[in-house]
Amino acid sequence: MEVQVIQKATSAVFEAPVLDLIQQRRSLRAFSHKLVEIDKIKSLFEAARWAPSSVNEQPWRYIYSTREQAELWHRIFETLHEGNQVWAKHAPLLIVSFALKNFTRNGRPNTSAMYDLGAANAFLSLQATALGLTVHQMAGFDREKIMNALNISGAYEPAVIMAVGYPGNPDELPEQLKQREQAPRLRNVQAEFVRNDSF
Ligand SMILES: Cc1cc2nc3c(=O)[nH]c(=O)nc-3n(C[C@H](O)[C@H](O)[C@H](O)COP(=O)(O)O)c2cc1C
Protein backbone atom coordinates (compact mmCIF):
# COMPACT_ATOMS: atom_id res chain seq x y z
CA MET A 1 0.00 0.00 0.00
CA GLU A 2 1.32 3.41 -0.91
CA VAL A 3 1.73 5.71 2.05
CA GLN A 4 0.71 9.26 1.33
CA VAL A 5 2.90 11.82 3.07
CA ILE A 6 1.01 15.00 3.81
CA GLN A 7 3.11 18.13 4.12
CA LYS A 8 1.82 20.47 6.79
CA ALA A 9 2.55 24.17 7.12
CA THR A 10 4.55 24.75 10.28
CA SER A 11 5.90 27.76 12.08
CA ALA A 12 7.96 28.63 15.16
CA VAL A 13 6.04 31.87 15.65
CA PHE A 14 3.19 32.42 18.09
CA GLU A 15 0.16 33.45 16.03
CA ALA A 16 -1.70 34.95 18.99
CA PRO A 17 -0.88 35.85 22.59
CA VAL A 18 -0.72 32.93 25.04
CA LEU A 19 0.30 32.54 28.68
CA ASP A 20 4.03 32.96 29.31
CA LEU A 21 4.07 29.45 30.81
CA ILE A 22 2.81 27.96 27.56
CA GLN A 23 5.50 29.83 25.65
CA GLN A 24 8.23 28.75 28.05
CA ARG A 25 7.36 25.04 28.49
CA ARG A 26 9.75 22.71 26.71
CA SER A 27 10.52 19.00 26.79
CA LEU A 28 14.24 19.30 27.44
CA ARG A 29 16.73 16.43 27.57
CA ALA A 30 19.63 18.05 29.43
CA PHE A 31 19.16 18.00 33.20
CA SER A 32 21.06 19.77 35.93
CA HIS A 33 22.33 17.54 38.75
CA LYS A 34 20.25 19.53 41.22
CA LEU A 35 17.61 17.42 42.94
CA VAL A 36 13.94 18.43 42.83
CA GLU A 37 12.81 19.59 46.26
CA ILE A 38 10.02 17.58 47.89
CA ASP A 39 7.73 20.61 48.21
CA LYS A 40 8.04 21.18 44.46
CA ILE A 41 7.24 17.53 43.79
CA LYS A 42 4.13 17.99 45.90
CA SER A 43 3.17 21.08 43.86
CA LEU A 44 3.43 19.08 40.63
CA PHE A 45 0.91 16.54 41.88
CA GLU A 46 -1.26 19.29 43.33
CA ALA A 47 -1.51 20.83 39.84
CA ALA A 48 -2.52 17.42 38.46
CA ARG A 49 -5.05 17.10 41.26
CA TRP A 50 -6.96 20.17 40.09
CA ALA A 51 -7.30 19.10 36.46
CA PRO A 52 -10.81 18.57 35.09
CA SER A 53 -12.05 15.02 34.52
CA SER A 54 -15.14 13.23 33.29
CA VAL A 55 -17.70 13.14 36.15
CA ASN A 56 -14.81 14.21 38.41
CA GLU A 57 -13.50 10.62 38.41
CA GLN A 58 -9.86 11.78 38.64
CA PRO A 59 -8.55 8.55 37.07
CA TRP A 60 -4.89 9.66 37.18
CA ARG A 61 -2.40 7.72 39.29
CA TYR A 62 1.31 8.43 39.71
CA ILE A 63 4.34 6.59 41.01
CA TYR A 64 7.40 8.77 41.36
CA SER A 65 10.96 8.18 42.34
CA THR A 66 13.77 10.57 43.08
CA ARG A 67 17.29 9.67 42.08
CA GLU A 68 18.09 9.33 45.78
CA GLN A 69 15.74 6.32 45.90
CA ALA A 70 18.28 4.50 43.74
CA GLU A 71 16.63 1.07 43.66
CA LEU A 72 13.15 2.32 42.69
CA TRP A 73 14.58 4.92 40.29
CA HIS A 74 16.51 2.18 38.45
CA ARG A 75 13.54 -0.14 38.35
CA ILE A 76 11.62 2.58 36.45
CA PHE A 77 14.61 3.66 34.37
CA GLU A 78 15.24 0.09 33.14
CA THR A 79 11.81 0.07 31.44
CA LEU A 80 12.67 3.04 29.19
CA HIS A 81 13.61 2.44 25.57
CA GLU A 82 17.32 2.82 24.91
CA GLY A 83 16.85 6.06 22.94
CA ASN A 84 15.31 7.62 26.01
CA GLN A 85 17.78 6.13 28.50
CA VAL A 86 20.62 7.94 26.72
CA TRP A 87 19.47 11.28 28.11
CA ALA A 88 16.98 10.36 30.86
CA LYS A 89 19.82 8.77 32.86
CA HIS A 90 20.51 12.21 34.35
CA ALA A 91 16.90 12.96 35.36
CA PRO A 92 16.67 13.51 39.12
CA LEU A 93 12.98 12.61 39.15
CA LEU A 94 11.00 9.99 37.22
CA ILE A 95 7.21 9.92 37.31
CA VAL A 96 5.13 7.08 35.88
CA SER A 97 1.56 8.03 35.03
CA PHE A 98 -1.34 5.57 34.88
CA ALA A 99 -5.07 5.79 34.24
CA LEU A 100 -7.62 3.77 36.17
CA LYS A 101 -9.51 2.13 33.31
CA ASN A 102 -12.97 1.71 34.86
CA PHE A 103 -15.19 4.11 36.79
CA THR A 104 -14.97 3.72 40.56
CA ARG A 105 -18.74 4.26 40.94
CA ASN A 106 -19.98 1.44 38.67
CA GLY A 107 -17.01 -0.50 37.29
CA ARG A 108 -17.90 0.47 33.71
CA PRO A 109 -15.12 1.35 31.25
CA ASN A 110 -14.12 5.00 31.51
CA THR A 111 -13.59 6.00 27.88
CA SER A 112 -12.24 9.37 29.06
CA ALA A 113 -9.60 7.98 31.42
CA MET A 114 -6.60 8.54 29.15
CA TYR A 115 -7.95 11.92 28.08
CA ASP A 116 -8.26 12.98 31.72
CA LEU A 117 -4.79 11.69 32.55
CA GLY A 118 -3.42 13.72 29.64
CA ALA A 119 -5.07 16.85 31.03
CA ALA A 120 -3.59 16.17 34.47
CA ASN A 121 -0.14 15.65 32.93
CA ALA A 122 -0.50 18.93 31.04
CA PHE A 123 -1.36 20.76 34.27
CA LEU A 124 1.61 19.08 35.96
CA SER A 125 3.91 20.13 33.11
CA LEU A 126 2.84 23.77 33.24
CA GLN A 127 3.22 23.86 37.03
CA ALA A 128 6.72 22.43 36.54
CA THR A 129 7.52 25.24 34.10
CA ALA A 130 6.38 27.81 36.68
CA LEU A 131 8.77 26.20 39.19
CA GLY A 132 11.71 26.41 36.78
CA LEU A 133 11.59 22.68 36.02
CA THR A 134 11.33 20.83 32.73
CA VAL A 135 9.09 17.79 32.20
CA HIS A 136 9.86 15.43 29.34
CA GLN A 137 7.08 12.93 28.72
CA MET A 138 8.00 9.57 27.19
CA ALA A 139 5.77 6.95 25.58
CA GLY A 140 8.98 5.10 24.69
CA PHE A 141 9.04 2.45 27.42
CA ASP A 142 8.14 -1.22 27.82
CA ARG A 143 4.57 -1.36 29.12
CA GLU A 144 4.69 -4.96 30.32
CA LYS A 145 7.99 -4.32 32.09
CA ILE A 146 6.71 -1.30 34.00
CA MET A 147 3.58 -3.16 35.13
CA ASN A 148 5.77 -5.97 36.50
CA ALA A 149 8.52 -3.73 37.86
CA LEU A 150 6.02 -1.76 39.96
CA ASN A 151 3.61 -4.62 40.60
CA ILE A 152 0.66 -2.75 39.04
CA SER A 153 -2.72 -4.47 38.55
CA GLY A 154 -4.40 -4.69 35.13
CA ALA A 155 -7.01 -2.21 36.36
CA TYR A 156 -4.55 0.51 35.39
CA GLU A 157 -3.00 1.49 32.08
CA PRO A 158 0.34 3.27 31.88
CA ALA A 159 0.48 6.36 29.65
CA VAL A 160 3.83 8.11 29.85
CA ILE A 161 6.88 8.15 32.06
CA MET A 162 8.07 11.68 32.75
CA ALA A 163 11.68 12.72 33.24
CA VAL A 164 11.71 15.81 35.43
CA GLY A 165 14.45 18.14 36.62
CA TYR A 166 16.03 21.55 36.35
CA PRO A 167 17.35 22.42 32.88
CA GLY A 168 20.98 21.44 32.40
CA ASN A 169 23.81 22.10 29.99
CA PRO A 170 23.00 20.96 26.40
CA ASP A 171 26.76 20.61 25.76
CA GLU A 172 26.63 17.47 27.91
CA LEU A 173 24.26 15.75 25.46
CA PRO A 174 25.35 13.62 22.48
CA GLU A 175 25.78 15.92 19.43
CA GLN A 176 22.52 14.97 17.67
CA LEU A 177 20.44 15.50 20.80
CA LYS A 178 22.23 18.74 21.52
CA GLN A 179 21.14 20.05 18.12
CA ARG A 180 17.54 18.97 18.73
CA GLU A 181 17.64 20.65 22.15
CA GLN A 182 18.64 23.95 20.60
CA ALA A 183 16.48 23.81 17.46
CA PRO A 184 13.47 26.13 17.24
CA ARG A 185 10.20 24.47 18.24
CA LEU A 186 7.88 24.01 15.29
CA ARG A 187 4.13 23.64 15.29
CA ASN A 188 1.49 23.23 12.62
CA VAL A 189 -0.06 26.59 11.90
CA GLN A 190 -3.61 27.04 13.18
CA ALA A 191 -5.02 26.87 9.65
CA GLU A 192 -3.96 23.17 9.61
CA PHE A 193 -6.11 22.17 12.57
CA VAL A 194 -8.79 24.79 13.16
CA ARG A 195 -11.80 25.20 10.91
CA ASN A 196 -14.88 27.33 11.16
CA ASP A 197 -16.99 25.02 9.01
CA SER A 198 -16.00 21.36 8.59
CA PHE A 199 -13.06 19.03 7.99
C1 LIG B 1 2.50 11.20 24.77
C2 LIG B 1 3.90 11.71 24.51
C3 LIG B 1 4.92 10.79 24.30
C4 LIG B 1 6.24 11.24 24.09
N1 LIG B 1 7.24 10.30 24.00
C5 LIG B 1 8.51 10.72 23.89
C6 LIG B 1 9.58 9.77 23.91
O1 LIG B 1 9.39 8.57 24.10
N2 LIG B 1 10.85 10.26 23.76
C7 LIG B 1 11.12 11.59 23.61
O2 LIG B 1 12.28 11.96 23.49
N3 LIG B 1 10.12 12.52 23.62
C8 LIG B 1 8.83 12.11 23.76
N4 LIG B 1 7.83 13.04 23.82
C9 LIG B 1 8.12 14.49 23.74
C10 LIG B 1 7.71 15.07 22.39
O3 LIG B 1 8.63 14.66 21.41
C11 LIG B 1 7.66 16.62 22.52
O4 LIG B 1 6.61 16.97 23.40
C12 LIG B 1 7.42 17.29 21.17
O5 LIG B 1 8.51 17.08 20.32
C13 LIG B 1 7.19 18.79 21.30
O6 LIG B 1 8.28 19.40 21.98
P1 LIG B 1 8.02 20.31 23.26
O7 LIG B 1 7.30 19.46 24.28
O8 LIG B 1 9.37 20.75 23.74
O9 LIG B 1 7.15 21.45 22.83
C14 LIG B 1 6.52 12.62 24.05
C15 LIG B 1 5.48 13.55 24.27
C16 LIG B 1 4.19 13.09 24.52
C17 LIG B 1 3.10 14.11 24.80
Ligand as a Chemical Component Dictionary entry (heavy atoms), coordinates in Angstrom:
data_LIG
# 
_chem_comp.id                   LIG 
_chem_comp.type                 NON-POLYMER 
_chem_comp.pdbx_formal_charge   0 
_chem_comp.three_letter_code    LIG 
# 
loop_
_chem_comp_atom.comp_id 
_chem_comp_atom.atom_id 
_chem_comp_atom.alt_atom_id 
_chem_comp_atom.type_symbol 
_chem_comp_atom.charge 
_chem_comp_atom.model_Cartn_x 
_chem_comp_atom.model_Cartn_y 
_chem_comp_atom.model_Cartn_z 
_chem_comp_atom.pdbx_ordinal 
LIG C1  C1  C 0 2.502  11.204 24.769 1  
LIG C2  C2  C 0 3.903  11.706 24.513 2  
LIG C3  C3  C 0 4.916  10.794 24.298 3  
LIG C4  C4  C 0 6.239  11.236 24.093 4  
LIG N1  N1  N 0 7.242  10.303 24.003 5  
LIG C5  C5  C 0 8.515  10.722 23.885 6  
LIG C6  C6  C 0 9.578  9.774  23.911 7  
LIG O1  O1  O 0 9.391  8.568  24.099 8  
LIG N2  N2  N 0 10.853 10.259 23.761 9  
LIG C7  C7  C 0 11.119 11.591 23.609 10 
LIG O2  O2  O 0 12.285 11.957 23.490 11 
LIG N3  N3  N 0 10.120 12.522 23.620 12 
LIG C8  C8  C 0 8.834  12.109 23.755 13 
LIG N4  N4  N 0 7.827  13.041 23.821 14 
LIG C9  C9  C 0 8.123  14.490 23.742 15 
LIG C10 C10 C 0 7.712  15.070 22.385 16 
LIG O3  O3  O 0 8.628  14.659 21.409 17 
LIG C11 C11 C 0 7.660  16.618 22.525 18 
LIG O4  O4  O 0 6.610  16.965 23.395 19 
LIG C12 C12 C 0 7.420  17.288 21.169 20 
LIG O5  O5  O 0 8.511  17.083 20.315 21 
LIG C13 C13 C 0 7.191  18.788 21.303 22 
LIG O6  O6  O 0 8.275  19.404 21.975 23 
LIG P1  P1  P 0 8.017  20.315 23.258 24 
LIG O7  O7  O 0 7.299  19.460 24.281 25 
LIG O8  O8  O 0 9.367  20.754 23.737 26 
LIG O9  O9  O 0 7.152  21.452 22.834 27 
LIG C14 C14 C 0 6.515  12.621 24.052 28 
LIG C15 C15 C 0 5.484  13.552 24.272 29 
LIG C16 C16 C 0 4.189  13.095 24.516 30 
LIG C17 C17 C 0 3.101  14.111 24.797 31 
# 
loop_
_chem_comp_bond.comp_id 
_chem_comp_bond.atom_id_1 
_chem_comp_bond.atom_id_2 
_chem_comp_bond.value_order 
_chem_comp_bond.pdbx_ordinal 
LIG C1  C2  SING 1  
LIG C2  C3  SING 2  
LIG C2  C16 DOUB 3  
LIG C3  C4  DOUB 4  
LIG C4  N1  SING 5  
LIG C4  C14 SING 6  
LIG N1  C5  DOUB 7  
LIG C5  C6  SING 8  
LIG C5  C8  SING 9  
LIG C6  O1  DOUB 10 
LIG C6  N2  SING 11 
LIG N2  C7  SING 12 
LIG C7  O2  DOUB 13 
LIG C7  N3  SING 14 
LIG N3  C8  DOUB 15 
LIG C8  N4  SING 16 
LIG N4  C9  SING 17 
LIG N4  C14 SING 18 
LIG C9  C10 SING 19 
LIG C10 O3  SING 20 
LIG C10 C11 SING 21 
LIG C11 O4  SING 22 
LIG C11 C12 SING 23 
LIG C12 O5  SING 24 
LIG C12 C13 SING 25 
LIG C13 O6  SING 26 
LIG O6  P1  SING 27 
LIG P1  O7  DOUB 28 
LIG P1  O8  SING 29 
LIG P1  O9  SING 30 
LIG C14 C15 DOUB 31 
LIG C15 C16 SING 32 
LIG C16 C17 SING 33 
# 
